[in-house]
């Protein structure tokens, strides 16, 4: 078989190719999960929840030989589904397809693309590094069963003031302040506008403003706590917890975590989940102290596109 890379055409996947493209896209997942994953994607595509515009393929003549997808998320971010190759195709095809996809994402106005992989040893990780992605962080996905969690508030010295949608500007400025000298994926600091960041936070699970809070001490904003619901999984997610630099070290993050646990438990949820940078030792230690434990670990790769 010829492996002339210059004879291959890279283009968005056509409607007639979509079924074959999705089958190839999930081909490395467990066989028992592939049909369900394809059905979920097709349902999302038909409902307009996600777009197939950045589902791209490599074609040799009439034959689809590789596929990749940049799933567009709110906040001008794309989540990568790494290139998948037909039998006997080479890494060169995957590299070129990834580069083509990145250009499509840039043209679509994405600010960044991210890939979340199980570890650094995967071929996908090596490919991403070859085509200009950065290994930005290793994330710990933590979970806390709520049944026996201590949700008492002895010594609480901060207030949790519910957020309203009309206070967007106030929250945006506060979140930006909490990003200063952050230990949680510092590679993201300053990459996106705060409007994009908040839009992304809103789309994680089910958003309601009454689960978002300003953290106040002596009437001043010192941080924020953002919680979203995942009703199908019977869990809440701690989407973001941030304290402004001058107020760190007072234990207010731990108090906010206890408050979040109490709310989630009071809402009848079984678990509270979150993701945290593995290098953020203060946060990891605080969450561990509050009863969280590691569920899994993932490596995050980023490419930032120019404005």
Buried (B, 14 or more C-beta within 10 A) or exposed (E): EEEEEEEBEBEBBEEEBBEBBBBBBBEEEEEEEBEEBBEEBBEBBEEEEBBBEBBBBBBBEEEBBBBBBBBBBEBBBBBBBBBBBBEEBEEEBBBBBBEBBBEBBBEBEBBBBBBEBEEEEBEBBEBBEEBEBEBBBBBBBBBBBBEEBEBEEEEEEBEBBEBEEEBBEBBBEBBBBBBEEBBBBBBBEEBBBBEBBBBBBBBBBBBEBEBBBBBBBEEEBBBBBBBBBBEEEBBBBBBBBBBBEEBBEEBBBBBBBBBBBBBBBEBEBEBBBBBBBBBBEEBBEBBBEBBBEBEEEBBBBBBBBEE
